[in-house]
C-alpha cells in the first residue's frame, strides 16, 4: 500500500474553480520493472556469473601489462597491413555507399510508388544487414581465397545494406513540394529528383557515409582472423604466439590511425553542417 500511495497512485490537483484534476499515471515504474525482469531473464538464460568475471579479471590486467612497453622495432611490419586495412575499408565503403543510392531510391515509396518493388529492396537490405561482417568475410574467403579482396567484399556488403537503409528512410522524410512542382512543369522524375531531392539528402548521405567508413576501419582490423587480409592477420599471429609487446605496438598504431580518421571525418561533417 505504501508503494502504491507514494509512487503508483496518481496525484490529484484542485484548480482555482474547485475542479479536481487527476494527474496522468506515470509508466516509469512499469518500465523499470520490465527492465529488471528482462535483465534477470538474460542473466538466467546466458548463465552469466559475476563471480567468474571478477575472479578472471586479473588475467586481463596481466595481458595488458605485458603489452607495455610496446616493441617499437615491430613497427616496420605494421605499416603494410595497416595500409591494407584502410584501403579495404575505403574501397568497400565507397562502392557500397554509391551502389546503395539507386537501391535506396527504389525502396522509397514516395519516389517509386510500387509497394512490391519497395518491399523487395527493403528485404534485400534487411537480409544483408543481418549477416555479420566477419561471417561475410569468412564466406568470401571460401569463394575468392584468402586476401584483402574477401575483406573488401565483406565491407562492401555491409556498407551497401547500412547506407541503403539509412538513405531510403531519409528520402521518405524529405519535402516533396519542390519535387512535385518541378515534375508538374514537365521534368522527368530523374530530373526532378536531381534538382530537388539530392540537395536535401546530400549532406546527410555524406555524413552517414563518413561515419560508416570510420566504423569499417575498426571492423576491418579483425577480418584478418578469418584470412581476409589487413592488420588482423598479424594481430592474430602475434596473439597466438603470445608476443604481447608486438600486439601492443599493433594496437597503438591502429588506435592512432582510427583517431586520425575519426578527426578528419568529424571535421568534414562539421563543415557540412
C-alpha positions in Angstrom: 0.0 0.0 0.0 2.9 2.4 0.8 4.4 1.8 -2.7 1.0 2.4 -4.4 0.2 5.5 -2.4 3.7 7.1 -2.8 4.6 6.0 -6.3 1.9 4.4 -8.4 -1.2 6.3 -7.1 -2.0 9.3 -9.4 -1.9 12.7 -7.8 -5.0 14.8 -7.6 -4.8 18.6 -8.0 -7.5 21.1 -7.2 -7.9 24.1 -9.6 -9.0 27.6 -8.6 -12.6 26.9 -9.5 -12.7 23.9 -7.3 -12.4 21.3 -10.0 -10.2 18.3 -9.2 -7.9 17.1 -11.9 -6.1 13.8 -11.6 -2.5 13.6 -12.9 -1.9 11.0 -15.6 -0.4 7.9 -14.1 3.4 7.5 -14.8 4.5 4.4 -16.6 8.1 4.8 -15.4 7.7 2.2 -12.6 6.4 -0.3 -15.1 9.3 0.3 -17.5 11.8 -0.1 -14.6 10.0 -3.4 -13.5 10.1 -4.7 -17.1 13.8 -3.8 -17.4 14.7 -5.6 -14.2 12.7 -8.7 -15.3 14.4 -8.8 -18.7 17.8 -8.3 -17.1 17.1 -11.2 -14.7 15.9 -13.5 -17.5 19.0 -12.6 -19.6 21.3 -13.5 -16.7 19.5 -16.7 -16.1 19.4 -18.0 -19.7 23.0 -16.9 -20.5 24.3 -18.4 -17.2 26.2 -15.2 -16.6 28.3 -15.4 -13.4 29.5 -12.3 -11.7 31.9 -14.3 -9.6 33.7 -15.7 -12.6 34.0 -12.2 -14.1 35.8 -10.8 -11.0 37.9 -14.0 -10.5 39.3 -13.9 -14.0 39.7 -10.2 -14.3 43.3 -10.4 -13.2 44.2 -12.2 -16.4 43.1 -9.2 -18.4 45.3 -6.9 -16.5 48.2 -9.4 -16.8 48.0 -9.4 -20.6 47.5 -5.6 -20.7 50.6 -5.0 -18.6 52.6 -7.5 -20.8 51.9 -5.2 -23.8 54.0 -2.4 -22.3 56.4 -1.2 -23.3 55.4 -2.0 -26.9 58.1 -3.4 -29.2 58.8 -0.4 -31.5 61.0 -2.5 -33.7 58.0 -4.4 -34.9 56.6 -1.2 -36.4 58.1 -2.0 -39.8 55.8 -5.0 -40.1 52.7 -3.0 -39.2 52.7 -0.3 -42.0 51.7 -2.5 -44.9 48.9 -4.5 -43.1 47.6 -1.2 -41.7 47.5 0.3 -45.2 45.7 -2.7 -46.5 43.1 -2.3 -43.7 42.5 1.3 -44.6 42.3 0.5 -48.3 39.8 -2.3 -47.7 37.7 0.0 -45.6 37.8 2.9 -48.1 37.1 0.9 -51.2 34.4 -1.2 -49.7 32.7 1.8 -48.0 32.9 4.0 -51.2 31.5 1.3 -53.5 28.9 0.3 -51.0 27.7 3.8 -50.5 27.5 4.7 -54.2 25.7 1.5 -55.3 23.3 1.8 -52.4 21.9 5.1 -53.8 19.8 3.7 -56.7 18.5 0.8 -54.5 17.6 3.3 -51.8 15.5 5.2 -54.4 13.7 2.0 -55.3 13.0 1.4 -51.7 11.4 4.8 -51.2 7.6 4.7 -51.7 7.4 8.5 -52.3 9.7 8.2 -55.3 8.8 4.7 -56.6 5.1 4.2 -55.8 5.3 0.4 -56.1 4.9 -1.5 -52.8 6.2 -4.7 -54.3 9.5 -3.0 -55.5 9.8 -1.2 -52.2 9.4 -4.4 -50.2 11.8 -6.5 -52.3 14.6 -3.9 -52.0 14.0 -3.5 -48.3 14.1 -7.2 -47.7 17.4 -7.3 -49.5 18.8 -4.6 -47.2 17.5 -6.5 -44.2 18.9 -9.8 -45.2 22.4 -8.4 -45.9 22.3 -6.4 -42.7 21.7 -9.5 -40.6 25.0 -11.0 -41.8 27.9 -10.0 -39.5 30.8 -8.6 -41.4 33.1 -11.3 -40.0 30.8 -14.1 -41.3 30.5 -12.5 -44.7 34.3 -12.3 -44.9 34.6 -15.9 -43.9 32.2 -16.9 -46.7 34.0 -14.7 -49.2 37.3 -16.4 -48.4 35.8 -19.8 -49.5 34.9 -18.4 -52.9 37.7 -15.9 -53.6 40.5 -17.2 -51.4 42.5 -15.6 -48.7 43.4 -11.9 -49.0 42.1 -8.4 -49.0 39.5 -8.9 -51.7 37.4 -11.0 -49.4 37.6 -8.3 -46.7 36.8 -5.6 -49.2 33.7 -7.5 -50.4 32.5 -8.1 -46.8 32.8 -4.4 -46.1 31.1 -3.5 -49.3 28.1 -5.7 -48.5 27.7 -4.2 -45.0 28.1 -0.6 -46.3 25.6 -1.3 -49.1 22.9 -2.5 -46.7 23.6 0.0 -43.9 23.8 3.1 -46.2 20.9 1.9 -48.2 18.6 1.6 -45.2 19.6 5.0 -43.8 19.3 6.7 -47.1 15.8 5.5 -48.1 14.5 6.5 -44.7 15.9 10.0 -45.3 14.4 10.1 -48.8 11.0 9.3 -47.4 11.1 12.2 -45.0 12.1 15.0 -47.4 9.8 17.8 -48.5 8.1 16.6 -51.7 6.6 20.0 -52.6 9.5 21.1 -54.8 9.8 17.7 -56.4 6.1 17.7 -57.4 6.3 21.3 -58.6 9.3 20.6 -60.9 7.6 17.4 -62.2 4.4 19.3 -63.0 6.4 21.6 -65.2 7.3 18.7 -67.5 10.5 17.5 -66.0 11.2 13.8 -65.7 11.3 12.0 -62.3 15.1 11.7 -62.6 15.5 15.4 -63.4 13.1 16.5 -60.6 14.9 14.1 -58.2 18.4 15.5 -59.0 17.2 19.1 -58.7 15.1 18.9 -55.5 15.7 15.7 -53.5 19.5 15.3 -53.9 20.3 18.8 -52.4 18.2 17.9 -49.4 19.8 14.5 -48.7 23.4 15.0 -49.9 24.8 16.4 -46.6 23.2 13.6 -44.6 24.4 11.0 -47.2 28.0 12.2 -47.0 27.9 12.4 -43.2 26.4 8.9 -42.9 29.0 7.5 -45.4 31.9 9.0 -43.4 30.5 7.6 -40.2 30.2 4.2 -41.9 33.8 4.5 -43.1 35.0 5.2 -39.6 33.3 2.1 -38.3 34.6 -0.1 -41.1 38.2 0.8 -40.3 37.7 -0.7 -36.9 35.7 -3.7 -38.2 38.4 -4.4 -40.9 41.0 -4.8 -38.2 39.6 -8.1 -37.1 38.8 -9.6 -40.6 42.3 -11.0 -40.7 41.2 -13.6 -38.1 39.3 -15.4 -40.9 42.0 -14.7 -43.5 40.5 -11.6 -45.1 43.7 -9.6 -45.0 44.7 -6.4 -43.2 46.2 -5.8 -39.8 44.1 -8.6 -38.3 46.4 -11.2 -39.8 49.5 -10.1 -37.9 47.3 -9.3 -34.8 46.0 -12.8 -34.8 49.5 -14.2 -35.4 51.2 -12.2 -32.6 48.4 -13.0 -30.2 48.7 -16.8 -30.8 52.4 -16.6 -30.3 51.9 -14.7 -27.0 54.1 -11.9 -28.4 52.2 -9.2 -26.4 54.8 -6.4 -26.8 54.2 -6.7 -30.6 50.5 -6.8 -30.0 50.7 -3.6 -28.0 52.6 -1.9 -30.9 49.9 -3.1 -33.4 47.0 -1.8 -31.1 48.7 1.6 -30.5 49.3 2.1 -34.3 45.7 1.1 -35.0 44.4 3.4 -32.3 46.3 6.4 -33.7 45.1 5.6 -37.2 41.4 5.4 -36.0 41.8 8.7 -34.1 43.2 10.5 -37.1 40.5 9.1 -39.4 37.7 10.0 -37.0 39.1 13.5 -36.5 39.2 14.1 -40.3 35.7 12.7 -40.7 34.4 14.8 -37.8 35.9 17.9 -39.4 34.3 17.2 -42.7 30.9 16.5 -41.1 31.1 19.8 -39.1 31.8 21.7 -42.3 28.8 20.1 -44.0 26.5 21.3 -41.2 
